[in-house]
Amino acid sequence: MKTEPRKELIVSAIENGTVIDHIPSHSVYQVMKILELDKTENQVLFGTNLESKKYGKKGIIKVQNKFFTDDAINKIALVAPNATLIEIKDYNVIVKKQVTVPDQIEKIARCFNPKCITNIEQVPTRFKVVDKSDLRLLCHYCEKITKKENVRFV
């Protein structure tokens, strides 16, 4: 008797921690970098180019015993605006929410303009998000626009 080949890989559930789902496949490594997951002692599982009925391809990151700050969640939103954040405690989902790009960004991104006061002196950055869909940040100080492809994090 012939058995059907296994078509999925079963990954153990995390007892406590965070799952970031629906990350664009090309952004998984960037999300891991901005969250400094390469420096954590916690168990991290990630997948990229996974099938998604909603998005075609997606990425996912699971981090054991880690819950992210609002600043970290805002960073995720800037590079993966359709991501879903799922917090788990005692194997149960306690929070499931869509990340959202905030109207204002403070202290988490650098201004693209090298002559901006924030790149010369110890002044915290502040931006108004002028385009959430194509991500454009207006610097409060020099009024230059930082585009999505030029966003660098503090």
C-alpha positions as CSV (number, residue, x, y, z in Angstrom):
1,M,0.0,0.0,0.0
2,K,1.3,3.4,-1.1
3,T,1.1,6.3,1.4
4,E,0.6,9.9,0.5
5,P,3.7,12.1,0.8
6,R,3.6,14.5,3.7
7,K,2.8,18.0,2.4
8,E,3.3,20.1,5.5
9,L,5.8,20.4,8.3
10,I,4.5,20.5,11.8
11,V,6.3,23.1,14.0
12,S,5.8,23.0,17.8
13,A,3.7,25.7,19.3
14,I,5.3,28.3,21.6
15,E,4.2,28.4,25.2
16,N,4.8,32.2,25.6
17,G,6.0,34.7,23.0
18,T,5.1,36.4,19.8
19,V,4.2,35.3,16.3
20,I,4.5,37.9,13.5
21,D,2.5,36.6,10.5
22,H,1.8,37.9,7.0
23,I,5.2,39.5,6.5
24,P,6.0,40.1,2.8
25,S,8.6,37.4,2.0
26,H,11.2,39.9,0.9
27,S,10.9,41.7,4.3
28,V,11.4,38.7,6.7
29,Y,15.2,39.2,7.1
30,Q,14.7,43.0,7.4
31,V,12.2,42.5,10.2
32,M,14.6,40.1,12.0
33,K,17.4,42.6,11.7
34,I,15.4,45.6,13.0
35,L,14.2,43.5,15.9
36,E,17.7,42.3,16.5
37,L,16.6,38.7,16.6
38,D,20.1,37.6,15.5
39,K,21.3,38.7,19.0
40,T,18.6,37.0,21.1
41,E,19.0,33.9,23.3
42,N,15.3,33.1,22.7
43,Q,14.2,30.4,20.3
44,V,13.4,32.0,16.9
45,L,11.7,30.2,14.0
46,F,11.1,31.9,10.7
47,G,9.8,30.9,7.3
48,T,9.8,32.8,4.1
49,N,8.1,32.3,0.7
50,L,5.3,30.3,2.4
51,E,2.0,29.9,0.7
52,S,-0.7,32.3,1.6
53,K,-4.3,32.4,0.3
54,K,-4.5,36.1,1.0
55,Y,-1.1,37.3,-0.2
56,G,0.2,34.6,-2.5
57,K,3.6,34.3,-0.6
58,K,4.3,35.4,3.0
59,G,6.8,35.1,5.8
60,I,6.4,34.3,9.5
61,I,8.5,34.8,12.6
62,K,7.9,33.1,15.9
63,V,9.9,34.3,19.0
64,Q,9.7,32.4,22.2
65,N,9.4,34.4,25.5
66,K,9.5,37.8,23.7
67,F,6.9,40.5,23.6
68,F,7.6,43.6,21.6
69,T,7.5,47.3,22.6
70,D,5.3,49.9,20.8
71,D,8.5,51.2,19.1
72,A,9.4,47.7,17.8
73,I,5.8,47.2,16.6
74,N,6.0,50.6,14.8
75,K,9.3,49.4,13.1
76,I,7.5,46.3,11.9
77,A,4.6,48.4,10.6
78,L,7.0,50.5,8.5
79,V,8.5,47.5,6.7
80,A,5.6,45.0,6.9
81,P,2.4,47.1,7.0
82,N,0.1,44.1,6.6
83,A,1.7,42.0,9.3
84,T,-0.3,40.4,12.0
85,L,1.1,40.3,15.6
86,I,0.0,37.4,17.8
87,E,0.9,37.3,21.4
88,I,0.7,33.9,23.2
89,K,0.7,33.1,26.9
90,D,0.4,29.5,28.2
91,Y,-0.2,28.3,24.6
92,N,-3.2,30.6,24.2
93,V,-3.6,33.6,21.9
94,I,-4.1,36.6,24.2
95,V,-3.7,39.3,21.6
96,K,-4.1,39.2,17.8
97,K,-3.9,42.5,16.0
98,Q,-3.0,44.0,12.6
99,V,0.0,46.3,12.9
100,T,-0.7,49.9,11.7
101,V,1.5,52.6,10.4
102,P,1.3,55.4,12.9
103,D,0.7,59.1,12.0
104,Q,3.9,60.2,13.7
105,I,7.2,58.4,14.1
106,E,9.6,59.5,16.8
107,K,13.1,58.2,17.7
108,I,13.0,55.0,15.6
109,A,14.0,56.1,12.1
110,R,16.8,58.3,10.7
111,C,16.3,61.2,8.4
112,F,17.6,60.6,4.9
113,N,19.1,64.2,4.7
114,P,22.7,64.1,5.9
115,K,22.5,67.8,6.7
116,C,19.5,67.4,9.0
117,I,20.1,68.5,12.5
118,T,19.2,65.0,13.7
119,N,22.2,63.6,11.9
120,I,24.6,66.3,13.2
121,E,23.6,66.7,16.8
122,Q,21.9,64.6,19.5
123,V,18.4,65.5,18.5
124,P,15.7,62.8,18.5
125,T,14.1,62.3,15.1
126,R,10.5,63.1,14.5
127,F,8.5,62.5,11.3
128,K,5.0,62.9,10.1
129,V,3.8,60.0,7.9
130,V,2.6,61.7,4.8
131,D,1.9,58.5,2.8
132,K,1.1,55.2,4.6
133,S,0.6,53.0,1.5
134,D,4.0,53.9,-0.2
135,L,5.6,55.0,3.1
136,R,6.9,58.6,2.9
137,L,8.1,60.3,6.1
138,L,8.3,64.1,6.4
139,C,11.1,65.2,8.8
140,H,9.8,67.7,11.4
141,Y,13.2,69.6,11.3
142,C,14.4,69.8,7.8
143,E,11.1,69.0,6.0
144,K,12.8,66.5,3.6
145,I,10.9,63.4,2.6
146,T,12.4,60.0,3.5
147,K,11.0,57.3,1.1
148,K,10.4,53.7,2.0
149,E,13.5,52.4,0.3
150,N,15.7,54.9,2.3
151,V,14.3,54.2,5.8
152,R,17.1,53.4,8.2
153,F,16.4,52.6,11.9
154,V,18.0,54.2,14.9
